[in-house]
Amino acid sequence: MNQPKDSPATVRIAERLAEIEKFHVVTLVTRAFELEAQGKRVINMVIGEPDFPTPQPIVDAAIDALRHRQIRYTPSLGSDELRAKLQNWYHTRYGVDLPKSRIAVTSGSSGALLLTMGALLSPGDEVLMADPSYPCNRHFVRAMEGKAATVPVDADTGYQLTAELVEKNWTSRTVAVMVATPSNPTGTLIPIDQLKEIHAVVQRNGGVLIVDEIYHGLTYGFDAHSALEFADDVFVINSFSKYFCMTGWRLGWMVIPQAYVGHIEKLAQNLYISNSDVAQQAAMAAFTPETLSIVEENRHKFQQQRDYLLPALRDLGFDIPVEPQGAFYIYANCSAFTQDSYGFCYDLLEKAGVAVAPGIDFGEHRAAEHVRFSYPQSVPVLEEGVRRLRNYLKG
Ligand SMILES: Cc1ncc(COP(=O)(O)O)c(C=O)c1O
């Protein structure tokens, strides 16, 4: 009998795929799960998500919605009620008054970033961003036919872009600058005055500033300022994933400069119609005093975890010149142990059962000398990770 064959001639891969790389963190997580399935205990310091459950009031709101309401399409930019909650959040948290119409609910901040790139980029347009930075950023840009123009950054600028770096790297193809504060993988922030200066340079050059504020709420000892406190022509990206412990619900939001609202809406309508209704109804409970007290308690625990892990890693010989003040990552120079952080991460996982992320995920600049530790784990788990690392490094 003739079987249908999968002939190579029928496989047509878009050119852009050649420039979209694997997310090594995910590969390492998959391997960690395999090892655990074989009965080995892995200390997971690789994955970028809180280990706390979604706060109960949010879960209860979802259950209530499932029991008592119809789950339907919502407006493409999000339910009116949730946008109103977000509007109020900006008022109470940052003292910023926004029209609700500029707030869009999205499928995680990933959805917001994709829409932003879709609205801004024509083929070949360039977006400046720091190297290292969140890996998907350069791929969002590529997926929308733009080009990520990465700028190497080091400890002297807190691993962040500065106004001078933006000015120096601006070209005739640059249309936007993208920053994240606090940043993944470094946990560092851009001081508000520096952010204002970056904004001024971008404005002067006729570009657009995109500020990823996904780790707001996860800063230790202080609250971060939003770019919206001084500008209304920036794209501000945020999410329920991290501070509200809702990674799997896939819900985020963005604040859009007025002139782009209709364009973003048109894209959202066509690309996915609406976001998850049940997730939006759940998120209505995110801003209640009960939920906020839970997430603030979590924040306190993250700080304790950082305060344990940072000196412990330095003691082991990792060089961490800038104290991370936010998110839940520590970006560490591992060149005392290896010149190949990629091989180091895979070997560490296999031999010591400790999963950490290789620098190569976050860019090219000195990537082989760096690893990222993610610390949303209880202190006893982190202690076990450090004990295993110490033994492994002793050889
Ligand atoms: C800096 C940054 N931006 C965006 C995202 C995407 O998150 P989500 O789509 O879950 O909101 C992440 C995820 O780790 C991130 O670290």
The ligand as an SDF file (V2000), in Angstrom:
LIG
                    3D

 16 16  0  0  0  0  0  0  0  0999 V2000
   11.6150   41.1600   30.9070 C   0  0  0  0  0  0  0  0  0  0  0  0
   10.4710   40.2600   30.5250 C   0  0  0  0  0  0  0  0  0  0  0  0
    9.5230   40.7320   29.6980 N   0  0  0  0  0  0  0  0  0  0  0  0
    8.4910   39.9560   29.3190 C   0  0  0  0  0  0  0  0  0  0  0  0
    8.3510   38.6570   29.7630 C   0  0  0  0  0  0  0  0  0  0  0  0
    7.1610   37.8430   29.3100 C   0  0  0  0  0  0  0  0  0  0  0  0
    6.3110   37.5210   30.3800 O   0  0  0  0  0  0  0  0  0  0  0  0
    4.7420   37.2400   30.2670 P   0  0  0  0  0  0  0  0  0  0  0  0
    4.4100   37.0670   28.8510 O   0  0  0  0  0  0  0  0  0  0  0  0
    4.5050   36.0300   31.1040 O   0  0  0  0  0  0  0  0  0  0  0  0
    4.0560   38.4530   30.8500 O   0  0  0  0  0  0  0  0  0  0  0  0
    9.3110   38.1260   30.6380 C   0  0  0  0  0  0  0  0  0  0  0  0
    9.2140   36.7260   31.1150 C   0  0  0  0  0  0  0  0  0  0  0  0
   10.0460   36.2080   31.8110 O   0  0  0  0  0  0  0  0  0  0  0  0
   10.3940   38.9520   31.0230 C   0  0  0  0  0  0  0  0  0  0  0  0
   11.3470   38.5110   31.8560 O   0  0  0  0  0  0  0  0  0  0  0  0
  1  2  1  0
  2  3  1  0
  2 15  2  0
  3  4  2  0
  4  5  1  0
  5  6  1  0
  5 12  2  0
  6  7  1  0
  7  8  1  0
  8  9  2  0
  8 10  1  0
  8 11  1  0
 12 13  1  0
 12 15  1  0
 13 14  2  0
 15 16  1  0
M  END
$$$$
